[in-house]
Amino acid sequence: MTERPTEVRSPSDRLALQLDIARGDPVFDVIFDDVAVMRGCRIGLAFAERDLSSLNLDEADDIEVFEDSYRMVGSETVIEITAHQRNLVFVSDGGDRLTLQVRVTDDTIGLRYSWGGGADRLLSDRMSFRFVSPGRVWIQPHDPPALGAPAYEALYANGIPIGTPTEAPSWNLPALFESDGVWVLLAESAVGPGNFGAHLQADGDLTYRIELPYPEEGLSTEPPGEPVSSPWTSPWRLIVVSDDLAAIHGSTAVTDFADPSRVEDTTWIRPGRVSWSWWSDHASPGNPEALRTFIDLAAEFGWEHTLIDANWNLNDPTDFEGVLAHARTRGVGVFLWYNSGGSNNLVPEQPRDRMHEPAVRRAEFERLASMGVAGVKVDFFHSDRTDIIERYHAIAADAAEAGMMVNFHGCTAPKGWERTWPNVMTMEAVRGAEQYFFAEDYPQTAIWHNTVLPFTRNVVGSMDYTPVTFSDQLYPHLTTAGHELALSVVFQSRLQHYADSVTSYDSLARPVRMFLSEVPAVWDEARLIDGYPGEFVVIARRSGDRWWVGGINGEQPRGIELDLRRFGGARARQAISGRSLDVVDFEGRSTAFELEPGDGFVVWFGSSGSGG
């Protein structure tokens, strides 16, 4: 098909962006299988000193073929990218030039601006997304500033009508939409230094527009808007489109559009499983003996790392060096917690004031490297503003220089940084298992909320939910032990923190212990077997020639039949499910589960042809 000068179509021809260049007010449509999914979506920017909202098309470059490939650390899968792209150059009424770059893969439209007009303050981004038909959306409110917020830890709205306003300042990215049988995921990628993290605002008439960060995020005293220095390129705003929910779940769009890796030698980067003492014993970071037991737990289960949380620095230095020496003896890597502040939060937990000043941060990373520490968990960022985005990148860069891995908490949602900085192993930005201490409603809402996350938050990057908690805390579980065990497969994180106590894991039956010893944290392939956000999900993941399957159920009883023949020559070893973690050995080539609300299961396989 011949493309118009204002159109960019995917290589498969199924997905297209069409631009209407009516004088002074360009808008775009999103076309999937020749049917408009979005129509009349706007572009444009407003700065303090100039307005780039009224635009006229001046140039339209020829279509180019964009090709790329990459591999994420820990995975053997090479991801191949082919796209069509072109640059569209607009001129404002005041004579300013604004370039809109459009890149279209077979499942994603990416849009970003380039501007060279000098230093200014961006006050608004007019880019909007206007759906043609009503439908449902799974979307997370962006909480207003508070002692521990914003931190992307709110519940997702569960399939509310498209266009529903929020009582919060805005909505977060990513957001999942379903309209007339077509699924759309809105996200962003390549949010680099000099940029801010975008939010969404419901704007009536089935429309969402880009919203800048809340002015007071991170205790900022700067005026509204974000500083821009040219030449400036915005992040990619991504529109992932498919009529197959499995394609949304399996999308790699956020890393596809991310900047390539800036770390040449990645051999020292070690994804894996992590024991974590804080969830079951808040005082443990100050107890060297307790920390040793969690190091031993990791070693006994074959997990790669342990995490020592806030206020570890209050230990006697000699005693703490003994803890690190014990970890080295057991072959367990150690992650240490840090407060990101600075002036951006008032959280008192320590150590703080070591991550915001470049010279102090670099010296701290050098000190940790000399102590044999594997990485850091940096917490409480509380802002998507430009200065804090720059701090994320500076921490990642300085950590990489020192050979340190990073886990971001109290943070924004992933934006492709796992590819750009492969030492960024995982990010929180999720309402996770810590809420069993903080939110009375969490046990009930977790039943359905956990089934939303594989289609929303976890699509855009590693998710540090801290799963597999069998014991109860302040607010007891309503999900079953089978559900909790299945989260080790259903949820993906390149650092998978297993959060329960030594006693809890030691008391497990031998088959469950074996499962937790062998289930990987990184994968070569993932398949959505079945599911629907808010209701249930069954996911299969492959590492090498072995498969693991995890399923979790929402609020309604459900029967699930699993055809084991779809996993080729791999032979199922066992299934584990239910409140009592019942273990079943397989003889046939299919199995069925009758799941109560909040229930779950795992199935695991031996090597192909090994006989299990």
C-alpha positions as CSV (number, residue, x, y, z in Angstrom):
1,M,0.0,0.0,0.0
2,T,1.3,3.5,-0.9
3,E,1.8,5.6,2.2
4,R,0.7,9.2,2.3
5,P,3.2,11.9,3.2
6,T,1.5,12.2,6.6
7,E,1.3,8.5,7.4
8,V,3.6,5.9,8.9
9,R,2.5,2.2,8.7
10,S,4.0,-0.8,10.4
11,P,6.1,-3.4,8.5
12,S,3.1,-5.8,8.7
13,D,0.7,-3.0,7.5
14,R,-1.7,-3.6,10.4
15,L,-0.9,-0.6,12.5
16,A,-0.6,3.0,11.3
17,L,-0.4,6.6,12.4
18,Q,-2.2,9.0,10.1
19,L,-1.7,12.8,10.5
20,D,-4.3,15.4,9.7
21,I,-2.5,18.6,8.9
22,A,-5.4,21.0,8.9
23,R,-3.8,24.4,9.1
24,G,-2.6,25.3,12.6
25,D,-4.0,22.3,14.5
26,P,-2.4,19.0,13.4
27,V,-4.0,15.9,14.9
28,F,-3.2,12.2,14.5
29,D,-5.3,9.0,14.2
30,V,-4.2,5.5,15.3
31,I,-5.4,2.9,12.8
32,F,-5.4,-0.9,13.5
33,D,-6.5,-3.3,10.8
34,D,-7.9,-0.3,8.9
35,V,-10.2,0.7,11.8
36,A,-9.6,3.8,13.8
37,V,-8.8,3.1,17.5
38,M,-7.9,6.7,18.3
39,R,-8.9,9.8,16.4
40,G,-8.1,13.5,16.7
41,C,-5.2,13.1,19.1
42,R,-3.3,16.3,19.5
43,I,0.4,17.3,19.6
44,G,2.2,20.5,20.6
45,L,4.1,22.2,23.4
46,A,3.7,25.3,25.4
47,F,6.8,27.0,26.9
48,A,7.1,30.0,29.2
49,E,8.5,32.2,26.4
50,R,6.9,30.6,23.2
51,D,3.9,28.6,22.2
52,L,4.2,25.6,19.9
53,S,0.6,24.7,19.9
54,S,-0.4,26.2,16.6
55,L,1.7,24.3,14.1
56,N,2.0,23.9,10.3
57,L,3.7,21.1,8.6
58,D,6.9,22.3,6.8
59,E,8.7,19.0,5.9
60,A,8.0,15.3,5.8
61,D,11.0,13.1,5.5
62,D,10.9,9.9,3.5
63,I,10.0,6.6,5.3
64,E,13.1,5.0,6.7
65,V,13.5,1.4,7.9
66,F,14.8,1.2,11.4
67,E,16.4,-2.1,12.5
68,D,18.0,-3.0,15.8
69,S,18.6,-6.0,18.1
70,Y,19.6,-6.5,21.7
71,R,19.7,-9.0,24.5
72,M,18.9,-8.4,28.1
73,V,21.5,-9.5,30.7
74,G,20.7,-13.0,31.9
75,S,18.6,-14.0,29.0
76,E,19.7,-15.9,25.9
77,T,16.9,-14.4,23.7
78,V,18.0,-11.9,21.1
79,I,15.2,-9.3,20.5
80,E,14.9,-8.2,16.9
81,I,13.3,-4.9,16.0
82,T,12.1,-3.7,12.6
83,A,10.1,-0.5,12.2
84,H,9.2,2.2,9.8
85,Q,9.9,5.8,10.9
86,R,9.9,9.4,9.6
87,N,10.5,12.9,10.8
88,L,7.7,15.5,10.5
89,V,8.9,19.1,10.9
90,F,6.4,21.7,12.0
91,V,6.7,25.5,12.2
92,S,4.8,27.5,14.9
93,D,3.1,30.8,14.3
94,G,6.1,32.4,15.9
95,G,8.6,30.7,13.6
96,D,9.9,28.0,15.9
97,R,10.5,24.6,14.4
98,L,9.4,21.4,16.2
99,T,10.2,17.9,14.9
100,L,7.9,15.0,15.6
101,Q,9.6,11.6,15.1
102,V,7.2,8.8,14.4
103,R,8.4,5.1,14.7
104,V,6.0,2.2,14.1
105,T,6.7,-1.4,14.8
106,D,4.2,-4.2,14.2
107,D,2.6,-3.5,17.6
108,T,3.7,-0.1,18.8
109,I,3.6,3.5,17.7
110,G,6.3,5.7,19.2
111,L,6.2,9.5,19.2
112,R,8.8,12.0,20.4
113,Y,9.6,15.6,19.9
114,S,12.9,17.3,19.1
115,W,13.4,21.0,19.6
116,G,16.4,23.3,19.2
117,G,15.0,26.7,20.3
118,G,17.2,27.4,23.3
119,A,16.6,27.3,27.1
120,D,13.1,27.7,28.3
121,R,10.6,26.2,30.8
122,L,8.1,23.7,29.4
123,L,4.6,24.4,30.9
124,S,2.5,21.8,29.1
125,D,2.6,19.0,26.5
126,R,-0.5,19.0,24.4
127,M,-0.1,15.4,23.3
128,S,-3.3,13.5,23.8
129,F,-4.9,10.1,23.2
130,R,-8.5,10.2,22.2
131,F,-10.3,6.8,21.9
132,V,-13.0,6.4,19.3
133,S,-15.2,4.0,21.3
134,P,-16.0,3.6,25.0
135,G,-14.3,0.8,26.9
136,R,-12.5,-0.1,30.0
137,V,-9.2,1.0,31.5
138,W,-6.8,-0.4,34.2
139,I,-4.9,2.6,35.5
140,Q,-3.1,3.7,38.6
141,P,-3.7,7.1,40.3
142,H,-0.7,9.3,40.9
143,D,-0.7,10.1,44.6
144,P,-0.1,13.7,45.8
145,P,3.1,14.5,47.7
146,A,3.3,13.0,51.3
147,L,5.9,11.5,53.6
148,G,6.2,8.4,51.4
149,A,4.6,9.6,48.2
150,P,4.3,9.7,45.3
151,A,5.7,6.3,44.9
152,Y,3.5,4.5,42.3
153,E,2.2,2.2,45.0
154,A,-1.6,2.8,44.7
155,L,-4.1,0.2,43.6
156,Y,-4.9,0.1,39.9
157,A,-8.5,1.0,39.0
158,N,-10.0,-2.3,37.9
159,G,-11.5,-1.9,34.5
160,I,-13.3,1.5,35.0
161,P,-14.9,3.3,32.0
162,I,-12.4,5.0,29.7
163,G,-12.3,8.7,30.5
164,T,-13.1,8.4,34.2
165,P,-11.5,11.3,36.1
166,T,-9.4,10.8,39.2
167,E,-9.5,12.5,42.6
168,A,-5.7,12.3,42.6
169,P,-3.6,14.9,40.8
170,S,-3.3,12.6,37.7
171,W,-3.1,9.0,36.5
172,N,0.2,7.1,36.1
173,L,1.8,5.3,33.1
174,P,1.5,2.6,32.1
175,A,-2.2,2.3,31.5
176,L,-4.1,-0.6,29.8
177,F,-7.3,0.0,27.7
178,E,-9.8,-2.3,26.0
179,S,-12.1,-0.8,23.4
180,D,-14.1,-2.7,20.8
181,G,-12.0,-5.8,21.3
182,V,-8.7,-4.0,20.8
183,W,-6.1,-3.7,23.6
184,V,-4.0,-0.5,24.0
185,L,-1.2,0.0,26.5
186,L,0.1,3.6,26.9
187,A,3.7,3.8,28.3
188,E,6.9,5.8,27.9
189,S,10.5,5.0,27.2
190,A,13.9,6.6,27.0
191,V,13.2,9.1,29.8
192,G,16.7,10.4,30.0
193,P,18.5,13.2,31.8
194,G,16.9,16.6,30.9
195,N,13.4,15.0,30.9
196,F,10.6,14.4,33.3
197,G,8.3,11.4,33.8
198,A,4.9,12.0,32.3
199,H,1.5,11.3,33.8
200,L,-2.0,11.2,32.2
201,Q,-5.0,13.4,32.8
202,A,-8.5,12.3,31.8
203,D,-9.7,15.2,29.7
204,G,-13.3,14.3,28.8
205,D,-14.6,12.8,25.6
206,L,-12.7,9.5,26.0
207,T,-9.4,11.5,26.0
208,Y,-6.2,11.4,28.0
209,R,-3.6,14.1,27.7
210,I,0.0,14.2,28.9
211,E,0.4,15.8,32.3
212,L,3.6,17.2,33.8
213,P,4.7,16.1,37.3
214,Y,2.9,17.7,40.2
215,P,4.8,20.9,41.1
216,E,5.5,20.0,44.7
217,E,6.8,16.5,44.1
218,G,10.1,15.7,45.8
219,L,9.5,18.8,48.1
220,S,10.4,20.9,45.1
221,T,10.2,24.7,45.5
222,E,10.6,25.3,41.8
223,P,7.7,26.9,39.9
224,P,5.4,24.7,37.8
225,G,6.8,23.4,34.6
226,E,10.0,21.7,33.7
227,P,13.4,23.2,32.5
228,V,14.4,22.5,29.0
229,S,17.8,23.1,27.4
230,S,18.1,22.6,23.6
231,P,18.9,20.6,21.7
232,W,16.2,18.7,23.5
233,T,14.5,15.4,22.7
234,S,11.5,14.2,24.6
235,P,11.0,10.6,25.8
236,W,9.2,8.2,23.5
237,R,5.4,8.2,24.2
238,L,4.3,4.6,23.3
239,I,1.0,3.3,22.0
240,V,1.0,-0.5,22.1
241,V,-1.9,-2.0,20.1
242,S,-3.1,-5.5,19.6
243,D,-6.3,-7.6,19.4
244,D,-4.5,-10.3,21.4
245,L,-4.0,-9.7,25.1
246,A,-1.0,-12.1,25.0
247,A,0.8,-9.6,22.7
248,I,0.3,-6.9,25.3
249,H,1.6,-9.1,28.1
250,G,4.6,-10.1,26.1
251,S,5.4,-6.7,24.7
252,T,9.0,-5.5,24.8
253,A,8.2,-2.0,23.5
254,V,9.6,-0.1,26.5
255,T,13.0,-1.7,26.1
256,D,12.7,-1.7,22.3
257,F,12.5,2.1,22.3
258,A,15.0,2.6,25.1
259,D,18.5,3.9,24.5
260,P,21.1,1.1,24.0
261,S,23.3,-0.1,26.9
262,R,25.9,2.3,28.1
263,V,27.7,-0.5,30.0
264,E,30.2,-2.3,27.8
265,D,31.3,-5.1,30.1
266,T,28.2,-6.7,31.8
267,T,29.8,-9.9,32.9
268,W,29.8,-8.8,36.5
269,I,26.0,-8.2,36.5
270,R,24.3,-11.1,38.3
271,P,20.5,-11.3,38.3
272,G,19.0,-13.7,40.8
273,R,16.9,-14.6,43.8
274,V,17.3,-12.6,47.1
275,S,16.6,-13.3,50.7
276,W,15.2,-10.3,52.6
277,S,14.9,-10.1,56.3
278,W,12.9,-6.9,56.9
279,W,9.5,-8.2,55.9
280,S,9.4,-10.8,58.6
281,D,11.6,-8.9,61.2
282,H,11.8,-5.1,60.9
283,A,14.6,-5.0,63.5
284,S,16.8,-7.5,61.7
285,P,19.0,-4.9,59.8
286,G,20.4,-4.0,63.2
287,N,21.0,-7.6,64.3
288,P,24.1,-9.2,62.8
289,E,23.1,-12.7,64.0
290,A,19.7,-12.4,62.2
291,L,21.4,-11.2,59.1
292,R,23.6,-14.3,59.1
293,T,20.6,-16.5,59.2
294,F,19.2,-14.9,56.0
295,I,22.6,-15.3,54.3
296,D,22.5,-18.9,55.2
297,L,18.9,-19.2,53.9
298,A,20.0,-17.8,50.5
299,A,23.0,-20.2,50.4
300,E,20.9,-23.2,51.3
301,F,18.3,-22.5,48.7
302,G,20.9,-21.6,46.1
303,W,19.7,-18.0,45.9
304,E,22.3,-15.5,44.6
305,H,21.9,-12.6,47.0
306,T,20.6,-11.2,50.3
307,L,19.3,-7.7,51.0
308,I,20.1,-5.8,54.2
309,D,17.6,-3.0,54.7
310,A,17.5,0.5,56.3
311,N,19.6,1.5,59.2
312,W,22.2,-1.2,58.7
313,N,24.9,1.5,59.2
314,L,24.0,1.7,62.9
315,N,25.6,-1.7,63.5
316,D,29.0,-1.9,65.1
317,P,31.4,-1.6,62.1
318,T,33.4,-4.7,63.2
319,D,30.3,-6.8,63.7
320,F,29.0,-5.7,60.3
321,E,32.2,-6.5,58.5
322,G,31.7,-10.0,60.0
323,V,28.3,-10.2,58.3
324,L,29.8,-9.3,55.0
325,A,32.6,-11.8,55.5
326,H,30.1,-14.5,56.2
327,A,28.3,-13.7,53.0
328,R,31.5,-13.9,51.0
329,T,32.2,-17.3,52.6
330,R,28.7,-18.6,51.7
331,G,29.0,-17.2,48.1
332,V,26.0,-14.8,48.6
333,G,26.0,-11.3,47.2
334,V,24.9,-8.5,49.5
335,F,22.7,-5.5,48.7
336,L,22.6,-2.6,51.1
337,W,19.7,-0.1,51.5
338,Y,20.1,3.7,51.0
339,N,17.9,6.7,51.3
340,S,17.9,8.7,48.1
341,G,17.7,12.1,50.0
342,G,18.9,14.9,49.9
343,S,16.3,17.4,50.0
344,N,13.7,15.4,48.1
345,N,12.3,13.6,51.1
346,L,11.9,13.8,54.9
347,V,12.2,10.1,55.6
348,P,14.6,9.6,58.5
349,E,15.8,6.1,57.7
350,Q,19.6,5.8,57.2
351,P,22.0,6.0,55.5
352,R,20.9,9.2,53.8
353,D,22.7,12.1,52.2
354,R,25.1,9.8,50.3
355,M,23.2,9.5,46.9
356,H,22.5,13.1,45.8
357,E,26.0,14.8,45.9
358,P,28.1,13.3,43.0
359,A,31.4,13.3,44.8
360,V,29.9,11.8,48.0
361,R,28.0,9.2,45.9
362,R,31.1,8.1,43.9
363,A,33.2,7.7,47.1
364,E,30.4,5.7,48.7
365,F,30.2,3.3,45.7
366,E,34.0,2.9,45.7
367,R,33.9,2.1,49.5
368,L,31.2,-0.5,49.0
369,A,33.0,-2.1,46.1
370,S,36.1,-2.4,48.2
371,M,33.9,-4.2,50.9
372,G,32.7,-6.7,48.3
373,V,29.1,-5.4,48.3
374,A,27.1,-6.4,45.2
375,G,24.7,-3.6,44.9
376,V,22.4,-1.0,46.5
377,K,18.7,-0.5,47.1
378,V,18.0,3.2,46.8
379,D,14.6,4.3,48.2
380,F,12.2,7.3,48.5
381,F,12.6,9.4,45.4
382,H,9.1,10.8,45.5
383,S,9.2,12.7,42.2
384,D,9.1,12.5,38.4
385,R,10.5,16.0,38.0
386,T,13.6,16.6,35.8
387,D,16.1,16.9,38.7
388,I,15.1,13.6,40.2
389,I,15.1,11.8,36.8
390,E,18.7,13.1,36.4
391,R,19.5,11.6,39.8
392,Y,18.3,8.1,38.8
393,H,20.6,8.2,35.8
394,A,23.5,9.6,37.8
395,I,23.1,6.8,40.4
396,A,23.0,4.2,37.7
397,A,26.0,5.5,35.9
398,D,28.2,5.9,39.0
399,A,27.1,2.5,40.3
400,A,28.0,0.9,36.9
401,E,31.4,2.6,37.0
402,A,32.0,1.0,40.5
403,G,30.6,-2.4,39.4
404,M,27.5,-2.1,41.5
405,M,24.0,-3.3,40.8
406,V,20.9,-1.1,41.6
407,N,17.4,-1.7,42.9
408,F,15.2,1.5,42.9
409,H,12.4,1.7,45.5
410,G,9.9,4.4,46.3
411,C,10.3,5.2,42.7
412,T,8.8,5.9,39.3
413,A,7.7,3.1,37.0
414,P,10.3,1.5,34.6
415,K,11.1,3.5,31.5
416,G,13.6,1.3,29.6
417,W,16.5,1.9,32.0
418,E,17.1,-1.9,32.4
419,R,18.4,-1.8,28.8
420,T,20.3,1.5,29.0
421,W,21.7,0.7,32.4
422,P,21.7,-3.1,32.7
423,N,22.9,-2.8,36.3
424,V,19.5,-1.4,37.1
425,M,18.1,-4.8,38.1
426,T,14.6,-4.0,39.2
427,M,12.2,-1.2,40.4
428,E,9.4,-1.2,42.9
429,A,6.6,1.1,41.7
430,V,4.0,-1.4,42.8
431,R,1.6,-2.1,45.6
432,G,3.4,-5.1,46.9
433,A,3.7,-7.4,49.8
434,E,4.9,-4.7,52.3
435,Q,1.3,-3.6,52.3
436,Y,0.4,-6.5,54.6
437,F,1.8,-4.1,57.3
438,F,0.4,-0.8,56.1
439,A,-3.1,-1.3,54.4
440,E,-6.0,-2.9,56.1
441,D,-7.8,-3.5,52.8
442,Y,-4.7,-5.1,51.1
443,P,-5.5,-8.8,51.8
444,Q,-8.8,-8.5,50.1
445,T,-7.7,-6.3,47.2
446,A,-4.6,-8.3,46.5
447,I,-6.8,-11.2,45.4
448,W,-7.8,-9.3,42.2
449,H,-5.0,-6.7,42.1
450,N,-2.3,-9.3,41.6
451,T,-4.1,-10.4,38.4
452,V,-3.9,-6.9,37.0
453,L,-0.2,-6.4,37.4
454,P,1.0,-8.9,34.7
455,F,-0.9,-6.8,32.1
456,T,0.1,-3.4,33.3
457,R,3.0,-2.6,35.6
458,N,5.0,-5.8,34.9
459,V,4.8,-5.3,31.1
460,V,7.1,-2.2,31.3
461,G,9.8,-3.8,33.3
462,S,11.1,-5.8,36.3
463,M,8.8,-5.4,39.3
464,D,10.0,-5.8,42.9
465,Y,6.8,-6.9,44.5
466,T,8.7,-9.0,47.1
467,P,6.5,-12.1,46.6
468,V,6.1,-15.6,48.1
469,T,5.1,-14.6,51.6
470,F,3.3,-17.5,53.3
471,S,3.2,-16.3,56.9
472,D,0.9,-13.5,58.1
473,Q,1.7,-10.0,59.3
474,L,-0.5,-7.3,60.7
475,Y,-3.2,-7.9,58.1
476,P,-3.4,-11.6,57.3
477,H,-3.4,-13.1,53.8
478,L,-6.6,-14.0,52.1
479,T,-4.8,-15.5,49.1
480,T,-3.7,-19.1,49.4
481,A,-0.2,-20.4,49.8
482,G,-0.6,-21.7,46.2
483,H,-1.3,-18.2,45.0
484,E,1.7,-16.8,46.9
485,L,4.1,-19.5,45.5
486,A,2.8,-18.9,41.9
487,L,3.9,-15.2,42.1
488,S,7.5,-16.4,41.7
489,V,6.5,-17.2,38.1
490,V,3.6,-14.9,37.4
491,F,5.7,-11.8,38.4
492,Q,9.0,-11.1,36.7
493,S,11.9,-9.3,38.4
494,R,15.6,-9.6,37.6
495,L,16.1,-9.5,41.4
496,Q,13.3,-11.6,42.8
497,H,13.1,-10.9,46.5
498,Y,11.6,-13.7,48.5
499,A,10.3,-11.9,51.5
500,D,9.3,-14.4,54.2
501,S,11.2,-15.6,57.2
502,V,13.8,-18.3,57.6
503,T,11.4,-20.4,59.7
504,S,8.6,-20.1,57.0
505,Y,10.9,-21.3,54.2
506,D,12.6,-24.0,56.3
507,S,9.2,-25.5,57.2
508,L,8.2,-26.1,53.6
509,A,7.9,-29.6,52.2
510,R,10.8,-30.9,50.2
511,P,9.1,-30.5,46.8
512,V,8.2,-26.9,47.5
513,R,11.8,-26.2,48.7
514,M,13.1,-27.8,45.5
515,F,10.8,-25.6,43.5
516,L,12.0,-22.4,45.2
517,S,15.6,-23.6,44.8
518,E,15.3,-24.1,41.1
519,V,12.8,-21.4,39.8
520,P,14.9,-18.8,38.0
521,A,14.7,-15.0,38.2
522,V,15.4,-14.4,34.5
523,W,13.8,-16.0,31.5
524,D,14.3,-16.6,27.8
525,E,10.6,-16.7,26.9
526,A,7.2,-15.9,28.5
527,R,3.7,-17.0,27.2
528,L,0.3,-15.9,28.5
529,I,-1.6,-19.1,28.5
530,D,-4.9,-17.5,29.6
531,G,-6.2,-14.7,31.7
532,Y,-8.0,-11.4,31.9
533,P,-6.9,-8.4,34.1
534,G,-8.7,-8.4,37.4
535,E,-10.0,-12.0,37.0
536,F,-7.2,-14.5,36.6
537,V,-3.9,-15.2,34.8
538,V,-1.9,-18.2,33.8
539,I,1.7,-17.6,32.6
540,A,4.4,-20.0,31.3
541,R,8.0,-19.0,31.4
542,R,11.0,-20.8,29.9
543,S,14.7,-20.8,31.0
544,G,16.9,-22.8,28.6
545,D,14.8,-25.9,27.8
546,R,12.8,-25.9,31.1
547,W,9.4,-24.5,31.7
548,W,7.6,-23.2,34.8
549,V,3.9,-22.3,34.8
550,G,2.2,-20.1,37.4
551,G,-1.5,-19.4,37.7
552,I,-3.4,-17.1,40.1
553,N,-7.1,-16.6,40.5
554,G,-9.2,-13.6,41.4
555,E,-12.5,-13.2,43.2
556,Q,-14.6,-15.9,41.5
557,P,-14.2,-19.8,41.7
558,R,-12.7,-21.0,38.5
559,G,-11.7,-24.2,36.8
560,I,-8.5,-24.2,34.7
561,E,-7.3,-27.0,32.5
562,L,-3.7,-27.0,31.4
563,D,-2.6,-28.9,28.3
564,L,1.0,-29.9,29.0
565,R,1.6,-30.9,25.3
566,R,2.1,-27.3,24.4
567,F,5.5,-27.4,26.1
568,G,7.1,-29.7,23.6
569,G,9.3,-32.5,24.9
570,A,9.4,-31.1,28.4
571,R,7.8,-33.5,30.9
572,A,5.9,-32.1,33.8
573,R,7.4,-33.0,37.2
574,Q,4.9,-31.8,39.7
575,A,2.1,-29.4,40.4
576,I,1.8,-27.5,43.7
577,S,-1.4,-25.7,44.6
578,G,-4.0,-24.8,47.3
579,R,-3.9,-23.6,50.9
580,S,-1.8,-26.6,52.0
581,L,0.6,-26.5,49.0
582,D,-0.6,-29.9,47.8
583,V,1.9,-31.7,45.6
584,V,0.8,-33.8,42.6
585,D,3.1,-36.0,40.5
586,F,2.1,-36.1,36.8
587,E,1.3,-39.2,34.7
588,G,-0.8,-37.8,31.9
589,R,-0.3,-34.9,29.5
590,S,-2.9,-32.5,30.9
591,T,-4.1,-31.4,34.3
592,A,-7.0,-29.5,35.8
593,F,-7.2,-27.1,38.8
594,E,-10.4,-26.1,40.6
595,L,-9.4,-22.8,42.1
596,E,-11.2,-21.0,45.0
597,P,-11.0,-17.2,45.1
598,G,-7.4,-16.1,45.7
599,D,-6.1,-19.5,44.9
600,G,-3.1,-20.4,42.7
601,F,-0.8,-23.1,41.4
602,V,2.5,-23.9,39.8
603,V,3.6,-26.6,37.4
604,W,7.3,-27.3,36.8
605,F,9.1,-29.4,34.3
606,G,12.3,-31.3,33.9
607,S,14.7,-30.8,31.0
608,S,13.4,-31.7,27.6
609,G,13.7,-35.4,27.1
610,S,15.0,-35.9,30.7
611,G,12.0,-37.8,31.9
612,G,11.4,-35.2,34.7
